[in-house]
Amino acid sequence: MKKLFFGALMLGLMTACNTDNVSNQNEAPADEPTVSAAIAQRGCASEEIRQEALKNNAELRQRFTDLEINTENFAKGVKFGKVLADGTVEIPVVVNVIYKTTAENVTDARIAEQIAVLNADYSGTNSDASKIPSEFASVSSGDTKVKFRLVNTIRKSTSKTSWSTNDDMKKASKGGIDATNPTNYLNIWVVGKMTSQGRTILGYATFPESAGLWNDGVVIGAPYFGKTGASAPFNLGRTATHEVGHYLNLRHIWGDTNCGNDLVSDTPTQTTANYGKPTYPLYNTCSGVQRSVMFMNYMDYVDDGAMFMFSAGQKTRMQSVVATTGARAGLRVY
């Protein structure tokens, strides 16, 4: 409808000067101009001048068209809250649920619960943020200016009892669900049991270099999605927080090698992943320097209840990805 209206508008602009045959009873005849000491009504010739210019200039008509398209796209972004007043980018989320059992068919309430966890963790308003040690409080990200908004849930039953990390859940031809426009939406697939090389996999994600590709998005095992009914100790929704971190270009905090580099300067170098619920301070020695590691970072491997922060450096990396020039700039507009 809008496109038809826009086309009609353009046609009107081209022909308005030649088709206005309706007389106005208040208009004076052309040979009798009205002169008044006081002008009772505002007059403006801008539109008439514009119509004439557009009629005679093809380049100007193209610029007009581009202008209106850009304006419409911006209006859509405002309407759907893609970039909020404070500069926060609100990412639209599509949750694709592929289930065999009732337990795997996670409820709408549980999906809403997971979105709420993401919003709390990425805004720094999570209730356990108060546990951040004073040593790391100065480099805590606070609000990352990234929010999440559920826009659709798609469900599909399956006979499969287990999935792997080969992306079959992202292919309708393999019994999965094709991604919804991955350039402009964060797709999250929720599946049942997921394994790789005999190991149980909680989730996995694509990095920003995959932005817009058919398989772009995050996969979470149903037992680790949301909170209510999820499996302890991964029942606080932090698996999604961790995997979305990868989606926004965060690496594991240990750099996936002994004393590796996660490309973030304010996360202490650590020897390897941490598990369970460590006690602070937890000292590691890398390059001859001993200090406590930031095991409570969402990008470590600790239990859900032991992770509760991003760093300022990680915030910068995420912001760079969703910026207008970033790899995931498409998340800002429909």
Helices and strands as residue ranges (DSSP letters): H 2-19, H 46-56, H 58-79, E 89-99, H 108-123, G 127-131, H 134-137, E 146-157, E 162-163, G 168-170, G 172-174, E 186-191, E 193-196, E 199-200, E 203-205, G 208-210, E 218-221, G 222-224, H 238-247, E 283-286, E 289-292, G 304-306, H 312-322, G 329-332
